[in-house]
Amino acid sequence: MGTSRKFHAFVVVGSVFMILLIVFYWDEVRASHLYLHTPVSPGPKIPHPPPEQRPHTSRPLSFLSDIDAFVNQFLEPGTGEPTDPAPADTGNQSEKADEPYVPRREWKIHLTPLAPELRERQEQRRRLIQDTCTNDSFSFPGKNRSFDDIPNQDLKHLIVDDRHGIIYCYVPKVACTNWKRIMIVLSESLLQDGVPQRDPQAIPSVQVHNGSMHFTFNEFWQRYGKFANHLMKVKLKKYTKFLFVRDPLVRLISAYRNKLEQPNSEFYHDYGQVMLRLYANLSEPPASVREAFVQGIHPSFSHFIQYLLDPQTEKKRPFNEHWRQVYRLCHPCQIEYDFIGHLETLEEDAEHLLRLLRVDNVVEFPSSSKNVTALSWVFDWFSKIPVEARRELFKLYEPDFRLFGYDRPDFILDE
């Protein structure tokens, strides 16, 4: 037997032994669903999902071919960049459309390098977060706590896709509906006639925001008990973590417009009536949102700002996720994100991210024709808000400004 064949046989036997050890270990901790991932540096961690068994899979999986694929992961050269070779199905997609569903294992291959300015943009955004979190001259609540100190309930915005090794921290009012659609498609959690939904735009919003469609860090404790914290740390180390942010004041305006300026039964009952009682001197606001809007009654933007600045507000209940600060939703000082997208560069960042994840042949980010709240509107919206209140509001959201590189809004603060 030649030296090359001996080496190949040795690697195969050793790999089988490693797989058996891993399967045994994860079975002991009741986490056999956790996929093996080969970390890639810099940037995303490219997962290598194990074979999955599904009742409607008509193509039998070959144990030997899987072992060969596993070994080739280590024998083939590569740097981990998006242009590296990776297992992929390059067949004619139209011919594949009528075939029975088989769990995806393909990863997109790119033959052209990523634009240097996009790499530098992400490096600058990651570096800014790190610098802000280590800057002793600027403090904010929760900045110096460890990941272990974060309450379980505060981890519910971290959505996990084990299939592709992705963790997404969703921020309401920052294209989160469409990013949740992307996560549903990738995780294949929505089936239609036994086949996963592959068109993000075909997923209605009621299903997008259905908690059963997503597996979050908040659920780990119920499912894995004492092993939950360990598993979360493994995933945080191995998976690609991303979030999208936007200018904090623009996000507040968008939240007000969507949840309080328009008829919304839930938000009127939970927040609108409270604001009307406290700041509009209405002892008995209309009982229903329909009645309120027929009478032309709803909280003004000034009432909304008063509510945010009122010291009593969070003594009664935490900020709603639509106006809660991003640093409180996503914990950037405890979680080292691989990709930070901005709504202001959404189209470019979305294309960049999906390419880094090597799934841009599987899913495209949905285009949106809806008008979005623009930065140029900020002065008009805040023109009737006292300057002192504007400054207090900036202090409340200053950590988000600093962490994510948004300029201090001097044009409304220094009048």
C-alpha positions in Angstrom: 0.0 0.0 0.0 1.5 3.4 -1.0 2.2 6.1 1.4 -0.6 8.3 0.1 -3.2 5.5 0.5 -1.9 4.7 4.0 -2.3 8.4 4.9 -5.8 8.5 3.5 -6.8 5.4 5.4 -5.3 6.8 8.6 -7.2 10.0 8.2 -10.5 8.2 7.5 -10.1 5.9 10.6 -9.1 8.9 12.8 -12.1 10.9 11.5 -14.5 8.1 12.1 -13.2 7.9 15.7 -13.6 11.6 16.1 -17.2 11.5 14.9 -18.1 8.7 17.3 -16.6 10.7 20.2 -18.5 13.8 19.2 -21.8 12.0 18.8 -21.3 10.3 22.1 -20.5 13.5 23.9 -23.5 15.5 22.5 -25.8 12.6 23.2 -24.7 12.8 26.8 -25.7 16.5 27.0 -28.9 16.0 25.0 -27.7 18.3 22.3 -27.2 16.0 19.3 -28.8 18.6 17.0 -25.8 20.9 17.4 -24.0 20.8 14.1 -20.2 20.6 13.6 -18.8 23.8 12.3 -15.3 24.6 11.1 -14.5 28.2 12.3 -13.3 30.5 9.5 -11.2 33.6 10.3 -11.8 36.4 9.5 -15.6 36.7 9.1 -18.2 34.0 9.0 -17.9 30.4 10.2 -18.9 28.0 7.5 -21.0 25.1 8.8 -20.8 21.5 7.7 -24.2 20.0 8.5 -24.4 16.3 9.2 -26.8 14.1 7.2 -30.4 14.5 8.2 -33.1 11.9 8.0 -36.5 13.0 6.7 -39.4 10.8 5.9 -39.8 12.3 2.4 -36.2 12.0 1.4 -36.0 9.5 -1.5 -32.3 9.5 -2.0 -30.4 7.2 0.5 -27.3 8.7 2.1 -24.1 6.9 1.7 -22.0 6.5 4.9 -18.8 6.1 3.0 -19.4 9.1 0.8 -20.2 11.2 3.9 -16.9 10.1 5.4 -15.0 11.1 2.2 -16.7 14.5 2.2 -15.7 15.0 5.8 -12.1 14.0 5.1 -12.0 16.3 2.1 -12.9 19.2 4.3 -9.4 18.9 5.8 -7.5 17.6 2.7 -8.6 20.3 0.3 -6.6 23.6 0.5 -8.3 26.8 1.2 -8.2 30.1 3.2 -11.8 30.2 4.3 -12.6 33.1 2.1 -15.9 33.2 0.1 -13.9 32.2 -3.1 -12.7 28.9 -1.6 -14.0 25.6 -3.0 -16.9 24.2 -1.1 -19.4 21.3 -1.7 -22.0 22.7 -4.1 -24.7 21.5 -6.5 -24.1 23.4 -9.7 -26.7 21.4 -11.7 -29.4 23.1 -13.7 -31.9 24.5 -11.1 -34.9 24.3 -13.4 -34.3 20.5 -13.9 -34.0 20.1 -10.1 -37.3 21.9 -9.4 -39.5 18.7 -9.8 -37.2 16.4 -7.8 -38.2 15.3 -4.3 -36.9 17.6 -1.6 -33.4 16.7 -0.3 -31.9 18.6 2.7 -29.6 21.4 1.3 -25.9 20.9 1.6 -24.7 23.3 -1.1 -22.6 26.4 -0.5 -22.2 29.2 -3.0 -18.8 29.4 -4.8 -17.6 32.9 -5.8 -14.8 33.3 -8.3 -14.4 37.1 -7.8 -13.0 38.7 -4.7 -15.1 40.8 -2.3 -14.7 44.5 -2.7 -12.0 45.8 -0.3 -14.1 48.7 0.8 -16.8 46.3 2.0 -14.3 44.4 4.1 -12.9 47.6 5.5 -16.4 48.9 6.4 -17.1 45.8 8.5 -13.7 46.0 10.1 -14.3 49.6 11.1 -17.8 48.8 12.5 -16.5 45.9 14.6 -13.5 47.9 15.8 -15.8 50.8 16.8 -17.9 48.5 19.0 -14.8 47.0 20.6 -13.3 50.5 21.3 -16.6 51.8 22.8 -17.0 48.7 25.0 -13.4 49.0 26.3 -13.5 52.8 26.7 -13.4 53.4 30.5 -14.5 57.1 30.1 -17.9 56.2 28.8 -20.3 53.9 30.7 -23.8 52.7 30.3 -26.0 50.1 32.0 -24.8 46.5 31.5 -21.6 47.5 29.7 -19.2 45.6 31.9 -21.3 42.6 32.8 -20.4 39.1 31.5 -22.5 37.0 29.1 -23.4 34.8 32.1 -25.0 37.8 33.8 -27.5 38.5 31.1 -31.0 37.5 32.2 -32.4 34.7 30.1 -35.4 36.8 29.1 -33.0 39.4 27.5 -31.7 36.8 25.1 -34.9 36.3 23.2 -33.8 38.5 20.3 -31.1 36.0 19.3 -32.4 33.7 16.6 -30.4 30.6 15.8 -30.2 28.7 12.5 -28.2 25.5 13.2 -28.5 24.4 9.6 -26.2 27.2 8.3 -24.5 28.2 11.6 -26.1 31.6 11.9 -27.2 33.8 14.9 -29.2 36.9 14.1 -30.1 39.5 16.7 -33.2 41.1 15.4 -33.9 44.8 16.1 -37.5 46.0 15.5 -37.8 48.8 13.0 -34.6 47.8 11.3 -35.9 45.6 8.4 -36.3 42.8 11.0 -39.4 41.4 9.3 -37.5 40.6 6.1 -34.5 39.3 8.0 -36.8 37.0 9.9 -38.2 35.8 6.6 -34.6 35.0 5.5 -34.0 33.1 8.7 -37.2 31.0 8.2 -36.1 30.1 4.6 -32.6 29.2 5.7 -33.7 27.2 8.8 -36.5 25.5 6.7 -38.8 25.9 9.7 -41.9 26.6 7.5 -43.1 23.6 5.4 -45.7 23.5 2.7 -46.7 20.0 1.6 -43.6 18.7 3.2 -41.3 21.1 1.2 -39.7 24.1 2.9 -40.8 27.6 1.8 -38.1 29.1 -0.3 -39.6 32.5 -1.2 -39.2 35.0 1.7 -41.8 37.3 0.2 -44.4 34.6 0.2 -44.2 34.3 4.0 -47.0 36.5 5.6 -46.0 38.8 8.5 -48.2 36.9 10.9 -46.1 33.9 10.5 -42.8 35.9 10.4 -43.5 37.1 13.9 -44.8 33.8 15.2 -42.3 32.7 17.9 -42.7 29.0 16.9 -41.0 29.8 13.6 -37.7 30.7 15.3 -35.5 29.1 17.8 -34.0 31.7 20.1 -31.4 31.7 22.9 -34.3 32.4 25.3 -35.5 28.9 24.8 -32.3 27.1 25.6 -32.9 27.1 29.3 -36.2 25.3 29.0 -34.8 22.7 26.6 -31.4 22.0 27.9 -31.4 23.0 31.6 -28.0 23.2 33.1 -26.3 22.6 29.8 -27.9 25.7 28.2 -25.2 28.2 29.0 -22.5 25.9 27.7 -24.3 25.3 24.4 -25.0 29.0 23.9 -21.3 29.8 24.3 -20.3 27.1 21.8 -22.7 28.5 19.2 -21.5 32.0 19.9 -17.9 30.9 19.3 -18.6 28.8 16.2 -21.5 30.5 14.4 -21.7 33.7 12.3 -23.4 36.4 14.3 -25.0 39.5 12.7 -27.4 42.4 13.4 -28.7 45.4 11.6 -29.0 48.9 13.1 -30.2 52.4 12.1 -29.9 56.0 13.4 -31.5 55.8 16.9 -33.7 58.9 16.5 -34.9 57.9 13.1 -35.8 54.5 14.6 -37.9 56.2 17.3 -39.8 58.2 14.7 -40.4 55.0 12.7 -41.7 53.2 15.8 -44.1 56.1 16.7 -45.4 56.3 13.1 -46.0 52.6 12.9 -47.3 51.8 16.4 -49.0 54.9 17.7 -49.8 57.3 14.9 -51.7 54.6 13.1 -54.5 52.5 14.5 -53.0 49.6 16.4 -55.2 47.9 18.9 -52.5 46.2 21.0 -50.2 49.3 21.2 -53.2 51.7 21.9 -54.3 49.5 24.8 -50.8 48.9 26.3 -49.2 52.3 25.7 -51.5 54.8 23.9 -54.1 55.0 26.7 -51.3 55.3 29.3 -49.8 58.3 27.4 -53.1 60.0 27.0 -53.9 59.7 30.7 -50.5 60.9 31.8 -49.6 63.6 29.3 -52.9 64.6 27.5 -54.9 64.9 30.8 -57.6 62.5 29.6 -58.8 60.6 32.6 -60.9 58.3 30.4 -59.4 57.9 27.0 -61.6 56.1 24.4 -62.0 52.5 25.2 -61.0 51.2 21.7 -58.5 52.2 19.1 -61.3 52.5 16.5 -63.3 54.9 18.7 -60.1 56.9 19.5 -59.2 57.4 15.9 -62.8 58.2 14.8 -62.6 61.0 17.4 -59.1 62.1 16.2 -57.5 61.1 19.4 -54.1 59.4 19.6 -50.8 60.1 21.5 -48.8 62.8 19.9 -45.1 62.5 19.2 -44.5 64.9 22.1 -46.5 62.5 24.4 -44.3 59.6 23.1 -41.1 61.5 24.0 -42.4 62.4 27.4 -43.2 58.7 28.0 -39.7 57.7 27.1 -38.1 60.3 29.4 -40.5 59.7 32.3 -38.5 58.1 35.2 -41.6 56.1 36.2 -42.0 54.4 32.8 -39.5 51.6 33.3 -40.3 51.2 36.9 -43.7 49.9 35.8 -42.5 47.9 32.7 -39.4 47.7 30.5 -39.3 49.6 27.2 -41.1 47.9 24.4 -38.7 46.2 21.9 -39.7 48.7 19.2 -38.0 51.6 21.1 -35.7 49.7 23.5 -32.0 50.6 22.9 -30.1 48.2 20.6 -27.4 47.6 23.2 -30.1 46.2 25.5 -31.5 44.0 22.8 -28.3 42.6 21.3 -25.6 43.0 24.0 -22.7 44.0 21.7 -20.2 44.3 24.6 -20.8 40.6 25.5 -21.3 39.2 22.0 -18.7 39.7 19.3 -20.7 40.2 16.2 -19.1 39.1 12.9 -21.3 41.4 10.7 -22.9 44.8 11.6 -25.3 46.0 8.9 -26.8 49.5 8.7 -30.3 50.2 7.4 -28.8 53.2 5.6 -26.7 50.8 3.5 -29.2 48.0 3.6 -29.1 46.8 0.0 -25.3 46.7 -0.2 -24.9 45.2 3.3 -27.6 42.5 2.7 -25.9 41.4 -0.5 -22.5 41.4 1.3 -23.8 39.3 4.2 -25.6 36.7 2.1 -22.4 36.3 0.1 -20.3 35.9 3.2 -22.7 33.2 4.4 -22.5 31.5 1.0 -26.3 31.4 0.7 -26.9 34.0 -1.9 -27.8 31.2 -4.3 -30.4 29.9 -1.9 -32.2 33.2 -0.9 -32.3 36.8 -1.9 -33.1 39.7 0.4 -36.6 40.9 -0.4 -36.8 44.4 -2.0 -39.1 46.9 -0.4 -41.1 49.7 -2.1 -42.4 51.1 1.2 -41.3 54.6 2.2 -38.9 54.7 5.1 -38.4 57.3 7.7 -35.6 59.5 6.5 -32.9 61.3 8.5 -33.9 64.6 6.9 -37.2 64.4 8.7 -35.6 64.4 12.2 -35.5 68.2 12.5 -39.2 68.5 11.5 -40.3 65.8 14.0 -38.3 67.3 16.9 -39.1 71.0 16.1 -41.9 71.0 18.8 -39.9 69.1 21.4 -38.1 71.3 23.9 -34.3 71.4 23.4 -33.7 70.1 26.9 -35.9 67.1 26.3 -34.0 66.4 23.0 -30.8 66.4 25.0 -32.2 64.0 27.6 -33.3 61.7 24.8 -29.9 61.8 23.2 -28.3 60.7 26.6 -30.8 57.9 26.8 -29.8 56.6 23.4 -26.2 57.8 23.4 -24.7 54.3 23.7 -26.4 53.3 20.5 -25.0 56.4 18.7 -21.5 55.6 19.9 -21.5 51.8 19.5 -22.8 51.9 15.9 -21.1 55.0 14.5 -24.0 57.5 14.3 -23.1 61.2 14.6 -24.3 63.3 17.4 -27.4 65.2 16.1 -26.0 68.6 16.8 -28.6 70.2 14.5 -31.3 69.5 17.1 -29.3 69.6 20.3 -27.3 72.8 20.0 -30.1 75.3 19.2 
